[in-house]
Protein backbone atom coordinates (compact mmCIF):
# COMPACT_ATOMS: atom_id res chain seq x y z
CA UNK A 1 0.00 0.00 0.00
CA UNK A 2 1.32 3.41 -0.90
CA UNK A 3 1.92 5.97 1.84
CA UNK A 4 -0.77 8.21 0.30
CA UNK A 5 -3.52 5.60 0.44
CA UNK A 6 -5.89 4.34 3.08
CA UNK A 7 -6.83 0.66 3.08
CA UNK A 8 -10.57 0.43 2.60
CA UNK A 9 -10.60 -3.37 2.41
CA UNK A 10 -8.25 -6.07 1.17
CA UNK A 11 -8.67 -5.19 -2.50
CA UNK A 12 -9.19 -1.45 -2.58
CA UNK A 13 -7.17 1.60 -1.65
CA UNK A 14 -8.58 5.06 -1.24
CA UNK A 15 -6.37 8.03 -2.01
CA UNK A 16 -5.74 10.02 1.15
CA UNK A 17 -5.99 13.77 1.01
CA UNK A 18 -6.84 16.48 3.50
CA UNK A 19 -10.55 15.64 3.28
CA UNK A 20 -10.41 11.87 3.73
CA UNK A 21 -10.85 11.67 7.49
CA UNK A 22 -13.71 14.17 7.50
CA UNK A 23 -15.34 12.43 4.51
CA UNK A 24 -15.17 9.06 6.28
CA UNK A 25 -16.78 10.65 9.37
CA UNK A 26 -19.59 12.01 7.18
CA UNK A 27 -20.15 8.52 5.76
CA UNK A 28 -20.06 6.93 9.24
CA UNK A 29 -22.56 9.41 10.69
CA UNK A 30 -24.85 9.12 7.66
CA UNK A 31 -24.69 5.32 7.86
CA UNK A 32 -25.75 5.40 11.51
CA UNK A 33 -28.56 7.84 10.68
CA UNK A 34 -29.77 5.54 7.90
CA UNK A 35 -29.69 2.53 10.24
CA UNK A 36 -31.85 4.48 12.70
CA UNK A 37 -34.22 5.63 9.94
CA UNK A 38 -34.64 2.03 8.83
CA UNK A 39 -36.16 1.20 12.20
CA UNK A 40 -39.03 3.68 11.66
CA UNK A 41 -42.15 1.45 11.88
CA UNK A 42 -44.20 3.31 9.27
CA UNK A 43 -43.88 1.58 5.88
CA UNK A 44 -42.28 3.70 3.13
CA UNK A 45 -41.67 6.60 5.55
CA UNK A 46 -38.38 4.95 6.44
CA UNK A 47 -37.55 4.66 2.73
CA UNK A 48 -38.23 8.38 2.22
CA UNK A 49 -36.15 9.27 5.29
CA UNK A 50 -33.20 7.24 3.97
CA UNK A 51 -33.50 8.92 0.56
CA UNK A 52 -33.19 12.26 2.35
CA UNK A 53 -30.14 10.98 4.24
CA UNK A 54 -28.58 9.89 0.93
CA UNK A 55 -29.13 13.32 -0.60
CA UNK A 56 -27.69 15.00 2.49
CA UNK A 57 -24.68 12.66 2.34
CA UNK A 58 -23.99 13.66 -1.27
CA UNK A 59 -24.51 17.34 -0.45
CA UNK A 60 -22.09 17.21 2.49
CA UNK A 61 -19.44 15.28 0.55
CA UNK A 62 -19.74 17.58 -2.46
CA UNK A 63 -19.36 20.64 -0.21
CA UNK A 64 -16.30 19.08 1.42
CA UNK A 65 -14.66 18.49 -1.96
CA UNK A 66 -15.76 21.83 -3.42
CA UNK A 67 -18.18 20.29 -5.93
CA UNK A 68 -21.41 22.09 -6.77
CA UNK A 69 -24.37 20.06 -5.47
CA UNK A 70 -27.53 19.54 -7.48
CA UNK A 71 -30.49 17.87 -5.77
CA UNK A 72 -31.87 16.63 -9.10
CA UNK A 73 -28.50 15.22 -10.18
CA UNK A 74 -28.19 13.60 -6.75
CA UNK A 75 -31.59 11.90 -7.07
CA UNK A 76 -30.76 10.64 -10.56
CA UNK A 77 -27.36 9.33 -9.48
CA UNK A 78 -28.77 7.58 -6.41
CA UNK A 79 -31.43 5.94 -8.56
CA UNK A 80 -28.95 4.90 -11.23
CA UNK A 81 -26.44 3.51 -8.76
CA UNK A 82 -28.71 1.81 -6.23
CA UNK A 83 -31.43 0.77 -8.66
CA UNK A 84 -29.21 -0.86 -11.26
CA UNK A 85 -30.95 -4.20 -10.99
CA UNK A 86 -34.53 -5.07 -10.21
CA UNK A 87 -33.66 -7.11 -7.13
CA UNK A 88 -31.47 -4.42 -5.58
CA UNK A 89 -34.02 -1.69 -6.24
CA UNK A 90 -36.89 -3.69 -4.73
CA UNK A 91 -35.05 -4.83 -1.59
CA UNK A 92 -35.38 -1.52 0.32
CA UNK A 93 -39.05 -1.21 -0.66
CA UNK A 94 -39.77 -4.83 0.37
CA UNK A 95 -37.92 -4.36 3.66
CA UNK A 96 -40.07 -1.29 4.31
CA UNK A 97 -43.46 -2.62 3.21
CA UNK A 98 -43.17 -5.90 5.14
CA UNK A 99 -43.69 -3.73 8.22
CA UNK A 100 -47.40 -3.78 7.37
CA UNK A 101 -47.66 -7.33 8.77
CA UNK A 102 -48.33 -7.01 12.52
CA UNK A 103 -45.61 -8.04 15.01
CA UNK A 104 -43.38 -10.34 12.95
CA UNK A 105 -43.48 -8.13 9.86
CA UNK A 106 -42.74 -5.04 11.91
CA UNK A 107 -39.79 -6.73 13.60
CA UNK A 108 -38.41 -8.37 10.47
CA UNK A 109 -38.93 -5.17 8.48
CA UNK A 110 -37.17 -3.01 11.06
CA UNK A 111 -34.12 -5.27 11.18
CA UNK A 112 -33.81 -5.82 7.43
CA UNK A 113 -34.67 -2.24 6.51
CA UNK A 114 -32.11 -0.79 8.90
CA UNK A 115 -29.34 -3.08 7.61
CA UNK A 116 -30.17 -2.39 3.95
CA UNK A 117 -30.43 1.34 4.65
CA UNK A 118 -27.09 1.45 6.44
CA UNK A 119 -25.35 -0.66 3.81
CA UNK A 120 -26.57 1.40 0.85
CA UNK A 121 -25.62 4.63 2.61
CA UNK A 122 -22.15 3.31 3.41
CA UNK A 123 -21.59 2.12 -0.18
CA UNK A 124 -22.88 5.36 -1.69
CA UNK A 125 -20.59 7.39 0.53
CA UNK A 126 -17.52 5.29 -0.25
CA UNK A 127 -18.19 5.51 -3.99
CA UNK A 128 -18.44 9.30 -3.84
CA UNK A 129 -15.39 9.74 -1.66
CA UNK A 130 -13.43 7.84 -4.30
CA UNK A 131 -15.08 9.79 -7.14
CA UNK A 132 -14.65 13.26 -5.65
CA UNK A 133 -11.13 12.55 -4.35
CA UNK A 134 -10.08 11.63 -7.88
CA UNK A 135 -11.38 14.95 -9.24
CA UNK A 136 -14.81 13.77 -10.38
CA UNK A 137 -18.00 15.82 -10.32
CA UNK A 138 -21.70 15.01 -10.60
CA UNK A 139 -21.44 15.68 -14.33
CA UNK A 140 -18.60 13.17 -14.80
CA UNK A 141 -20.11 10.42 -12.64
CA UNK A 142 -20.64 7.14 -14.52
CA UNK A 143 -22.70 4.63 -12.49
CA UNK A 144 -21.71 1.74 -14.76
CA UNK A 145 -18.01 2.40 -14.18
CA UNK A 146 -18.35 2.13 -10.39
CA UNK A 147 -20.97 -0.63 -10.19
CA UNK A 148 -18.46 -3.30 -9.14
CA UNK A 149 -16.90 -1.03 -6.50
CA UNK A 150 -20.40 -0.15 -5.26
CA UNK A 151 -21.23 -3.86 -4.92
CA UNK A 152 -18.04 -4.48 -2.93
CA UNK A 153 -18.80 -1.56 -0.64
CA UNK A 154 -22.40 -2.71 -0.25
CA UNK A 155 -21.15 -6.05 1.10
CA UNK A 156 -18.79 -4.22 3.45
CA UNK A 157 -21.63 -1.88 4.43
CA UNK A 158 -23.85 -4.83 5.40
CA UNK A 159 -21.16 -5.96 7.83
CA UNK A 160 -20.81 -2.42 9.21
CA UNK A 161 -24.59 -2.04 9.60
CA UNK A 162 -25.00 -5.47 11.20
CA UNK A 163 -22.19 -4.78 13.66
CA UNK A 164 -23.66 -1.36 14.47
CA UNK A 165 -27.04 -2.94 15.23
CA UNK A 166 -25.41 -5.61 17.42
CA UNK A 167 -23.52 -2.91 19.34
CA UNK A 168 -26.72 -0.92 19.87
C-alpha positions in Angstrom: 0.0 0.0 0.0 1.3 3.4 -0.9 1.9 6.0 1.8 -0.8 8.2 0.3 -3.5 5.6 0.4 -5.9 4.3 3.1 -6.8 0.7 3.1 -10.6 0.4 2.6 -10.6 -3.4 2.4 -8.3 -6.1 1.2 -8.7 -5.2 -2.5 -9.2 -1.4 -2.6 -7.2 1.6 -1.7 -8.6 5.1 -1.2 -6.4 8.0 -2.0 -5.7 10.0 1.2 -6.0 13.8 1.0 -6.8 16.5 3.5 -10.6 15.6 3.3 -10.4 11.9 3.7 -10.9 11.7 7.5 -13.7 14.2 7.5 -15.3 12.4 4.5 -15.2 9.1 6.3 -16.8 10.6 9.4 -19.6 12.0 7.2 -20.2 8.5 5.8 -20.1 6.9 9.2 -22.6 9.4 10.7 -24.9 9.1 7.7 -24.7 5.3 7.9 -25.7 5.4 11.5 -28.6 7.8 10.7 -29.8 5.5 7.9 -29.7 2.5 10.2 -31.8 4.5 12.7 -34.2 5.6 9.9 -34.6 2.0 8.8 -36.2 1.2 12.2 -39.0 3.7 11.7 -42.1 1.5 11.9 -44.2 3.3 9.3 -43.9 1.6 5.9 -42.3 3.7 3.1 -41.7 6.6 5.5 -38.4 4.9 6.4 -37.6 4.7 2.7 -38.2 8.4 2.2 -36.2 9.3 5.3 -33.2 7.2 4.0 -33.5 8.9 0.6 -33.2 12.3 2.4 -30.1 11.0 4.2 -28.6 9.9 0.9 -29.1 13.3 -0.6 -27.7 15.0 2.5 -24.7 12.7 2.3 -24.0 13.7 -1.3 -24.5 17.3 -0.4 -22.1 17.2 2.5 -19.4 15.3 0.5 -19.7 17.6 -2.5 -19.4 20.6 -0.2 -16.3 19.1 1.4 -14.7 18.5 -2.0 -15.8 21.8 -3.4 -18.2 20.3 -5.9 -21.4 22.1 -6.8 -24.4 20.1 -5.5 -27.5 19.5 -7.5 -30.5 17.9 -5.8 -31.9 16.6 -9.1 -28.5 15.2 -10.2 -28.2 13.6 -6.8 -31.6 11.9 -7.1 -30.8 10.6 -10.6 -27.4 9.3 -9.5 -28.8 7.6 -6.4 -31.4 5.9 -8.6 -28.9 4.9 -11.2 -26.4 3.5 -8.8 -28.7 1.8 -6.2 -31.4 0.8 -8.7 -29.2 -0.9 -11.3 -31.0 -4.2 -11.0 -34.5 -5.1 -10.2 -33.7 -7.1 -7.1 -31.5 -4.4 -5.6 -34.0 -1.7 -6.2 -36.9 -3.7 -4.7 -35.0 -4.8 -1.6 -35.4 -1.5 0.3 -39.1 -1.2 -0.7 -39.8 -4.8 0.4 -37.9 -4.4 3.7 -40.1 -1.3 4.3 -43.5 -2.6 3.2 -43.2 -5.9 5.1 -43.7 -3.7 8.2 -47.4 -3.8 7.4 -47.7 -7.3 8.8 -48.3 -7.0 12.5 -45.6 -8.0 15.0 -43.4 -10.3 12.9 -43.5 -8.1 9.9 -42.7 -5.0 11.9 -39.8 -6.7 13.6 -38.4 -8.4 10.5 -38.9 -5.2 8.5 -37.2 -3.0 11.1 -34.1 -5.3 11.2 -33.8 -5.8 7.4 -34.7 -2.2 6.5 -32.1 -0.8 8.9 -29.3 -3.1 7.6 -30.2 -2.4 3.9 -30.4 1.3 4.6 -27.1 1.5 6.4 -25.4 -0.7 3.8 -26.6 1.4 0.8 -25.6 4.6 2.6 -22.2 3.3 3.4 -21.6 2.1 -0.2 -22.9 5.4 -1.7 -20.6 7.4 0.5 -17.5 5.3 -0.2 -18.2 5.5 -4.0 -18.4 9.3 -3.8 -15.4 9.7 -1.7 -13.4 7.8 -4.3 -15.1 9.8 -7.1 -14.7 13.3 -5.6 -11.1 12.6 -4.3 -10.1 11.6 -7.9 -11.4 14.9 -9.2 -14.8 13.8 -10.4 -18.0 15.8 -10.3 -21.7 15.0 -10.6 -21.4 15.7 -14.3 -18.6 13.2 -14.8 -20.1 10.4 -12.6 -20.6 7.1 -14.5 -22.7 4.6 -12.5 -21.7 1.7 -14.8 -18.0 2.4 -14.2 -18.4 2.1 -10.4 -21.0 -0.6 -10.2 -18.5 -3.3 -9.1 -16.9 -1.0 -6.5 -20.4 -0.1 -5.3 -21.2 -3.9 -4.9 -18.0 -4.5 -2.9 -18.8 -1.6 -0.6 -22.4 -2.7 -0.3 -21.1 -6.0 1.1 -18.8 -4.2 3.5 -21.6 -1.9 4.4 -23.9 -4.8 5.4 -21.2 -6.0 7.8 -20.8 -2.4 9.2 -24.6 -2.0 9.6 -25.0 -5.5 11.2 -22.2 -4.8 13.7 -23.7 -1.4 14.5 -27.0 -2.9 15.2 -25.4 -5.6 17.4 -23.5 -2.9 19.3 -26.7 -0.9 19.9 
